[in-house]
Amino acid sequence: IRKIIIAMKKFILSTAADVMAMSCASDIDMNDIKISSYKDGKDCAVSLTFDDGMKEHYTIVAPELEKRGWRGTFWLCCAWIHDDPQTDTTHITWQEAVEMARNGHEMSNHSWSHPNLTQLPAEEALKEIRLNDEAIEKHIGIKPLTFCFPYNSYNDEAVAMAMEGRIGARLKEFWLGGQHSPMDYLHKQIEDAIAAGSWIAGMTHGINYGYDCYEDPSEFTAFLDYLKSMEDKVWVGTFREVAAYTKAAAGTTLSFKERGRKVIIEPSTDLDPELYGGLLTMEMPCTDMGIQAQQDKKDLAVTCKDGKAYFSFDPFGGEITVSQQPL
C-alpha cells in the first residue's frame, strides 16, 4: 500500500508540474517569427534616383517627393556644381545640395566629371571616385555610402573600386522618364516588383529638359500618385536606406528562448553599425491576443496588418521581449 501511495504522489506531482509548465509556456510559435524582407513588412522596395544634379531636382523633384512623404537619391557629379547659380543654370548649386540633404534626401557619388570609368586607367578612375567623395563630404558634410556609374557602365574592376567602404551601387535600373517610360510600362515595373518581392531603382535626369525628359511633365507626378496609391505594399526609400536594410536583414540572426510566457529574442550581427545602423522590422502572427514587445526596457510600437504583427527593432541592440496581452 505504501508503494502505491508513493507512486500516486509522484504521479500527482509530475502531472502538476506538467500543468504548471504548460500554463507558463508561451503560446507564441517561435518558428513564425522572422525579420521582414523590407521595412514595415512591405512586399517590395522602390528607390527613386536622379542623375547628374540637375536644377530641376531641386525645383521640381525634391518638392514633389516631399509632398508624398518620400525622399530621393540624387547622384552628383561635383565638377558641375557651383556656388554661383549663374555659372551653370542647368545644375544645382552647393547651397541647394546642402538644403536637399538637410531635408533628408540622399546626395551621393556619380563620379567627379561623368567619364566612362571602364575606359580609364585604374588610377584615373579611382581619382574620379575619390575626388567626388571628398567634394560631397566637404560641402555637405556627409560621406557618400552608395555609388552610381556614369553611363551605367561598369566591370568587375570598376565595381571593386567603387564599392570600397560603401554599402551599395546602382547596377540595374528602370527608366522613369521620357519616351522610355509610358505609364503602362511604369505600372508593370511596380506590379512585377510586388509579385517578385524585389527591390528596384528608377532612374531619370531632367523633367522638362535633357535627353530622357518627359514629353508631358505631368506624367512624372502622375506616376508618383500611382506609386503613392500602392504604398501599402511598396516601401519607397532612398538607395542608401534600402541597401543598408536589405544587407542588415540578411546579416542578422535571431536566437530564441522562453522565459515563462514570454519569448526572448536576441539579435546578432557582425556588420559595421556605422554603415548598417538602422531599425529592422520583425514580423510574427497577430492572434486574438495582442502583442507587446520591448527592447532594452523600451516599449516597441506594434502594428497588425493582414494577420501579422510588425515592430521595429535595433539589430545592434539588446534582447527583445515579446509577450501576448489580452486586447
N, C-alpha and C positions, 0 to 999 in steps of 0.2 A: 504493500500500500504506500509506504514511504517513497519508494522509487517512482510510483505512478504520480504522486503529488509533486515530486521534484520535476519530473518530466513535464507535467502540466504547467508548472510555474515557468519553466524555461520556454515553453511554447507561448504562454501568455506574454512574457517579457519580449520574446522575439517578435511576436505579432505586433505588440505595442510599438516596438522600435521601428518596425516596417511602416506602420501607420504614421508615426511621427516623421519619418524620413520622407514619406510621400507628401505629407502636409507641408513640409518645409522646402521641398524641391520646387524649382521654378517651373512654370508652365510654358516658358519661352523655349522654343526649339532653336538651339544654337546653330544648327545646320542651315537655318534660314536667314542668318544674319550675315551681311556682306557689305562691302564698300561699293557704292553706286559707280557705274562707269562714268557718269557725268554729274555735275553739280545739281543738287536738289532732285536727283533721280530722273532727270530729263532723258529722253530717248536718244538724243544726238546733240552735237555741238556745232555751231557755225561761228566762224571768225570773219568779220568784215574788215578787209585790209585794202589799203590805198597807197599806191606807189608814187614816189618822186617828190613828195612835199608840195603839191600843187596849192595855189592860193585858194581854190575852191574847197579844199579840205578844211580850211579854217572858216570860210564864209558860209558854206552850204552843208558839207558832210557832217562835221562835228556837231553843229546845232541840231541837225535832223536826227542824229543818233541820240543826242542827249534828250530830246523831246520824248523819246521812247524808252528812256532809262538805260541806254546802252553806251558802250564805249568801243572805239575802233582802234585798229593798229595802223599807224602811218609810218611807212618806210621812207627814211630821209637820205638823200644824197647831199651832204653838207656843203659841197662845193657850190651848190646852187642857192644856198640860204644866206641872206644878207641882213644887216641891221637897218639898211636904208631901203624902204619899200619901193623907191623909185629906181633902184638899181635893177630890179627884176620884178615886174608886176605880176608875173605868172606863178611865182613860188612864194611860200610863206616866209615871214621874217623870223628871226630868232625870238623876238618878243612874242609873236603869235605861237611859235612852237612851245615856248615855256608855258603860255596860258593853256594850251591844249593839254599839256602834261599835267598841270595843276588840276585840270578838270577831270582827270582820270584816264585820258587816252594814252595808249602806248606809242611812244615815239622811239623808233628802232632803226637798225642799221640796214642800209641798202647799198653800201659801198660809198666811197668819197665822191667819185665822179661818174659812176654808172658805166664802167667798162665791162666787157665780157671777161670774167675772171679766168675762164678756161683758156683764153688766148694770151694771157700774160705770163711772164716768168713768175715763178713762185714768190720771189722776193717782192715784186711789184704788186702782185695780188694781195699778199699779206699786208703790204703798206696801205693799200686801198681800204682794207677792212679795219686796220688798227687806227688809221688817221680819222676815220669816221667815228669810231668808238670814242676817241679822245675828244672830238669836237662836240658830240652829243653830251658826254659827261661834263665837259667844261661849261657849256652854255645852259644845259637843262638840269644837270646835277644827278642824272640817272645813268647807270651803266646799262647799255642795251644787252639784253639776255637772249634776243632772238635775231634772226638774220633772214634777209630776202635777197636772192641772187638776181643781179641785173640781167635782163633779157630772159629770166627764168632758165639760165644756162649754168650747168654745174657738172662736175665729175667728182670722182672719189677724192681726189686731192683737194679740190676746192671745198668740198663739204667738210673734210677733216680740218682745214684751216679755219673755216667759218664757225665751226661748232666748238672750238676751243673755249671753254669757260661759259658756254651757253646751254640753254635748255631746249632749243628747237630752231629749225629753219624751215621756211616755206618751200617745200619741194613739189607740191601739187596744188592746183587752184582751179576754180571755175570762174568764168567771166561774169562780171557784174554789169558791165556797161556796153553801150553801142550796139552795132549790128550783131555782135556775138551773143547777145542775151535777150531774145524775145521773152515775153512773160511766161509762156508755157515751158520754155527751157529752164527758167529760174525756178518755177514751181516744181519741176521734176527734180532739180538738184536737191531741194529740201525734202521732197517726198521720198526720194531714194535714200537720203541720209537717215531719215527716220526709220525706214524699213530695215536698213543695214546696221543701224546703231553706230554710225560713223561720225567722225569729225571732219568737216570740210571748211575750206578757206576760200572766200570770194575775193576777187581782185579787179580793180579798175584804176584809172588815173583821173582824168578830168570828168566833169559832169556836163559842162556846156562847151568845152573845147578839148582838143587832144585827139589822137588817132582813135581812141576807143570811147569817145564821149557818147552821150545819149542823143539819138535823133530827136527824141522828145524827153527833156529832162524830168518831166513829171513821172516818167516810168521808174525813175530811181526811188522817189518817195512812195510810189505805188507798190514797189517790191518790198520796201521797208514795212509798209502797212500790212502786206500779206504775211511777212515774216512775224510781225507782232501778233497777228491772229493765230499763229502756230506756237506761241511762246509757252503754252502748257507742255509741249513736247520738245521744244528746241531751246537749248541754252545758247544765248548769244554772248560770247565772251571774247576778250582780246586774245590774240595769238599766244601771248605770254601766259595768260591765265589758264587757257585750255591745255597748253603744252605742259605747264607745271602740274596741273591737276591730274592729267592722264598718267604722267610719269610717277607722281606720288601715289596714285591709286594702285598702279601696278607694282610699285616698290614697297608697299606697306603690307605687313602681315598682321593677322589678328589671332590672339590666343584667348581661350575662354575657360572660365571656371565658374562654378556655382558657389554662392555664399548665401545659405538659407534659400529664400525665394527670389534672390537677386542673381543676375548674371553679370559677371565681371569680365570686361573685355580689355585686353591690354594690347594697344597698337605698338608696332615695332618697325623701324625703317633705318636703313644705313645712308639715306640720301642727305645731302647738304641742306640744312634748314634755311640758309641764306639764299639758296637757289629755288628750293621747292617748298618753302614755308607757306602755309595757307591751309584753309579748312577743307576737309573732305566730307562727303556725305555718306552716312551709314543708312542702310535700309533693312527692314525686317517686317514680318507680317504685322498688320494692325488688327487686333482682335476686338471682341466686345469690351475687353478691359482696356483702359488707357495705358499708354506707355510713358514712363518717366525715365529720363536719362540725366546723368551728372558726369562731369569730368573735372578732376582737380577741385572737387567740392562746389562746383558751379553748375547750376541748372542749365540744361541744353534745351532749346526750343524744339519741340517735336510737332511735326505736321503729319496728317494722314491723308492719303490720296489713293484711290483705286485699290483699297485693301492693304496698303503698305504704309508703314510709318517711316519717316525720314528725320534725321537730325544731323547737324554739322558737328564735326569734332576735329581736334588738332592731332594729326598723326605723330607729332613730336611731343605731345603732352602725356599726362599720366593715365592711369587706368580709368575706364568708363564703367559706371554702374548703371544697369538697366533693370527696371522692375515694372510690374504691371500694377496699375491702381484702378480702383473702381471709378467708372465715369460718373 
